[in-house]
């Protein structure tokens, strides 16, 4: 009698479990991050870094029209900088840039904030009116400048024709040295109001309605509610609006060229128009680069202020 023995059970093959290497995973994450960041870095270096460095170098060179043919632009040290700072027109343009920028920012912000608060109320055609107010912001600045130049014309302008009804129809808006800068500021305020209104209106939508209801129950007036609730909560948005508005206003060129071309008698000359005049009218590219670098430096200072303000708000 034969006996059969059952085969011994086969032991399962042990599966190896690989423990992930933390260093390799971290290295892959770093490579992925740099992979996403590399296109932006290359773009910034090509289109911002190189022109910036080239402009700084040019400000220390004797760069003239002959340079385009000979390729020679000898270094002249700080001669370009000395010539620019010793020019009386530079001081005048700097002062008028400050007046133009401050006047534009105050007007744009105050009117934009008033309109933003106004449009938070519900009434018929609210959306339609808000859309219409955006039109000045959508029109190219050169087109706006040309239209306003016709409107403000002393002899044939629509504004003087209207003011003539009240005996004020002979105002030299763009031809008087005392009125030209004011006129340019007013036109720039008209252009910048929509930007301020849209950003501030968006900020007002984020203010909790419960705070206004609590203030109303406490008997707070409209001004007290605005001063104690709206403005403090709107501070981060106000910072963004003012800093971005400054950086876009301080370098405006096309609007002034379309309205007055820097005149009359350089009364509307700013750092932006002075850069254009030195580089493309007088063909003194070194002096134009100097004024351009000063504009870049001013904008950089406010850009740092903007970043620091945002960082402090985030804490």
C-alpha positions in Angstrom: 0.0 0.0 0.0 1.6 3.2 -1.2 1.1 6.5 0.6 1.1 9.8 -1.1 2.5 12.8 0.6 1.0 16.2 -0.1 3.5 18.7 -1.6 4.8 21.2 0.9 3.2 24.5 0.5 5.3 27.0 -1.4 6.3 29.9 0.7 5.1 33.2 -0.9 7.9 35.3 -2.4 8.5 38.2 -0.2 7.7 41.5 -1.9 10.2 44.2 -1.5 8.9 47.5 -0.5 11.1 50.4 -1.4 11.2 53.2 1.1 11.1 56.6 -0.7 14.3 58.5 -0.6 13.4 61.9 1.0 16.5 63.6 -0.6 15.6 62.4 -4.1 12.0 63.5 -3.7 13.1 66.9 -2.4 15.5 67.2 -5.4 12.7 66.4 -7.8 10.4 69.0 -6.3 13.2 71.6 -6.6 13.7 70.7 -10.3 10.0 70.9 -10.9 9.9 74.3 -9.2 12.8 75.6 -11.3 11.3 74.2 -14.4 8.1 76.2 -13.9 10.1 79.3 -12.9 12.8 79.2 -15.7 10.6 80.6 -18.5 9.7 83.6 -16.4 13.3 84.2 -15.4 14.5 84.0 -19.0 11.8 86.4 -20.1 12.7 88.9 -17.3 16.4 88.7 -18.1 15.9 89.2 -21.9 13.2 91.9 -21.9 13.9 93.7 -18.6 17.3 92.8 -17.3 19.3 93.4 -20.5 17.6 96.7 -21.4 18.0 98.0 -17.9 21.7 97.1 -17.8 22.2 98.6 -21.3 20.5 101.8 -20.3 22.7 102.2 -17.2 25.9 101.6 -19.3 24.7 104.0 -22.0 24.4 106.8 -19.3 28.2 106.6 -18.9 28.9 106.7 -22.7 29.2 109.3 -25.4 26.4 107.7 -27.3 25.6 109.7 -30.5 23.9 109.0 -33.9 27.3 108.1 -35.3 27.5 105.2 -32.9 24.9 103.4 -35.0 27.3 103.4 -37.9 30.7 103.1 -36.2 29.7 101.0 -33.2 31.9 103.2 -31.0 30.5 104.8 -27.8 33.5 105.8 -25.7 33.0 106.1 -21.9 32.9 109.6 -20.6 32.5 109.0 -16.9 29.9 111.1 -15.1 29.8 113.8 -17.8 26.2 112.9 -18.9 25.0 112.9 -15.3 26.7 116.3 -14.6 25.2 117.9 -17.8 21.7 116.7 -16.9 21.8 117.8 -13.2 23.3 121.2 -14.2 20.5 121.8 -16.8 17.8 124.1 -15.4 15.2 122.2 -17.4 15.9 119.1 -15.4 15.0 120.8 -12.1 11.9 122.3 -13.7 10.8 118.9 -15.2 11.4 117.2 -11.8 9.2 119.7 -10.0 6.5 119.5 -12.6 6.6 115.7 -12.5 6.0 115.8 -8.8 3.1 118.3 -9.2 1.6 116.3 -12.1 1.8 113.0 -10.2 0.5 114.2 -6.9 -2.3 116.2 -8.5 -3.3 113.3 -10.6 -3.3 110.7 -7.8 -5.3 112.9 -5.4 -8.0 113.6 -8.0 -8.2 110.1 -9.3 -8.3 108.5 -5.9 -10.8 110.9 -4.3 -13.3 110.8 -7.3 -12.7 107.1 -7.8 -13.5 106.3 -4.1 -16.6 108.5 -4.2 -17.9 106.7 -7.2 -17.0 103.3 -5.8 -19.0 104.1 -2.6 -21.8 105.5 -4.7 -22.1 102.4 -6.8 -22.3 100.1 -3.8 -25.9 101.3 -3.5 -28.5 99.5 -5.4 -30.4 101.5 -8.0 -31.7 101.1 -11.6 -29.0 101.1 -14.3 -26.2 100.7 -11.8 -24.3 98.2 -14.0 -24.8 100.3 -17.2 -23.4 103.4 -15.6 -20.4 101.6 -14.2 -19.7 100.2 -17.7 -19.9 103.6 -19.2 -17.5 105.1 -16.7 -14.9 102.5 -17.8 -14.8 104.0 -21.3 -12.0 106.5 -20.6 -9.8 103.7 -19.4 -10.4 101.6 -22.5 -9.6 104.3 -25.0 -5.9 104.6 -26.0 -4.2 107.4 -24.2 -3.0 109.1 -27.4 -6.6 109.1 -28.7 -7.8 110.6 -25.5 -5.1 113.3 -25.7 -6.0 114.2 -29.2 -9.8 114.4 -28.4 -9.2 116.5 -25.3 -6.8 118.8 -27.3 -9.7 119.6 -29.6 -12.1 120.0 -26.6 -9.7 122.4 -24.8 -8.8 124.5 -27.9 -9.1 128.1 -27.0 -10.7 129.2 -30.2 -12.8 126.3 -31.5 -13.0 124.0 -28.4 -16.3 122.7 -27.2 -15.5 123.6 -23.5 -14.9 127.3 -24.3 -18.0 127.4 -26.4 -20.0 126.1 -23.5 -18.3 128.5 -21.0 -18.9 131.4 -23.3 -22.6 131.2 -22.2 -21.4 132.4 -18.8 -18.8 134.8 -20.1 -15.8 132.6 -19.6 -15.2 131.4 -23.1 -11.7 132.7 -23.7 -9.7 130.5 -21.3 -6.3 129.5 -22.7 -6.3 125.9 -21.4 -3.3 124.6 -23.3 -1.6 127.8 -24.4 -1.0 129.5 -21.1 2.0 128.6 -19.0 -0.1 128.9 -15.8 -3.0 126.7 -17.1 -1.4 124.1 -19.3 -0.1 121.8 -16.5 -3.5 122.1 -14.7 -5.3 121.1 -17.9 -3.0 118.1 -18.4 -3.6 117.0 -14.8 -7.4 117.3 -15.2 -7.3 115.2 -18.4 -5.1 112.6 -16.6 -7.6 112.5 -13.7 -10.4 111.8 -16.2 -8.4 108.9 -17.6 -7.5 107.4 -14.3 -10.8 107.6 -12.5 -12.1 104.2 -13.9 -9.1 102.3 -12.7 -9.4 103.7 -9.1 -13.1 103.1 -9.1 -13.0 99.5 -10.2 -10.3 98.5 -7.7 -11.8 100.3 -4.8 -15.3 99.0 -5.7 -14.0 95.5 -5.6 -12.4 96.2 -2.2 -15.7 97.6 -0.8 -17.5 94.3 -1.8 -15.2 92.4 0.6 -16.2 94.5 3.6 -18.6 92.4 5.8 -22.1 93.8 5.7 -22.6 92.8 9.4 -20.2 95.5 10.5 -22.4 98.2 8.8 -25.5 96.7 10.4 -23.8 96.8 13.9 -22.7 100.4 13.3 -26.3 101.4 12.3 -27.7 99.7 15.5 -25.2 101.7 17.6 -26.3 104.9 16.0 -23.1 105.7 14.1 -23.4 108.4 11.4 -22.5 107.7 7.8 -19.2 109.6 8.1 -18.3 107.8 11.4 -19.0 104.4 9.7 -16.9 105.3 6.7 -14.0 106.6 8.8 -14.0 103.8 11.4 -15.0 100.7 9.3 -14.6 101.3 5.6 -11.3 103.1 5.5 -9.4 100.8 7.9 -10.6 97.6 6.1 -9.9 99.2 2.7 -6.3 100.1 3.6 -4.6 97.2 1.7 -6.6 98.1 -1.5 -5.8 101.8 -1.1 -2.1 101.0 -0.9 -2.3 99.0 -4.1 -4.2 101.7 -5.9 -1.9 104.5 -4.9 1.4 102.7 -5.5 0.3 101.3 -8.9 -1.2 104.7 -9.8 2.0 106.4 -8.9 4.1 104.0 -11.0 1.9 104.5 -14.0 1.6 108.3 -13.7 5.2 109.3 -13.0 6.3 108.0 -16.4 3.4 109.2 -18.6 4.6 110.4 -22.0 2.0 109.9 -24.7 -0.7 112.0 -23.1 1.5 115.0 -22.6 2.9 114.8 -26.1 -0.6 114.6 -27.6 -1.9 117.6 -25.5 1.0 120.1 -25.3 4.2 118.4 -26.5 5.8 119.7 -23.3 4.9 123.3 -23.9 4.2 126.1 -23.8 7.6 127.3 -22.8 8.3 123.9 -21.2 5.5 124.4 -18.6 4.3 120.8 -19.0 7.8 119.2 -19.3 8.1 116.1 -17.1 10.9 113.5 -16.7 9.1 111.3 -19.2 9.0 114.0 -21.9 12.5 115.1 -21.1 13.8 111.6 -21.7 12.0 111.6 -25.0 13.3 115.1 -25.9 16.9 114.2 -25.1 16.9 110.9 -26.8 14.8 111.4 -29.9 14.7 115.1 -30.5 18.2 116.3 -29.5 19.6 112.8 -30.2 21.6 112.9 -27.0 21.1 109.3 -26.0 23.4 109.5 -23.0 21.4 112.3 -21.4 18.2 110.5 -22.2 19.5 107.4 -20.5 20.4 109.4 -17.4 16.8 110.8 -17.1 15.4 107.3 -17.8 17.5 105.8 -15.1 16.3 108.4 -12.6 12.7 107.5 -13.5 13.5 103.8 -13.1 15.0 104.5 -9.7 12.0 106.5 -8.5 9.6 103.7 -9.7 11.8 101.0 -8.0 11.7 102.9 -4.7 7.9 102.8 -4.8 7.8 99.2 -5.9 9.8 98.3 -2.8 7.4 100.3 -0.7 4.5 98.4 -2.3 6.1 95.0 -1.6 6.9 95.9 2.0 3.4 97.2 2.6 1.9 94.0 1.2 4.2 91.9 3.3 3.3 93.8 6.5 -0.4 93.4 5.6 0.0 89.7 5.2 1.4 89.2 8.8 
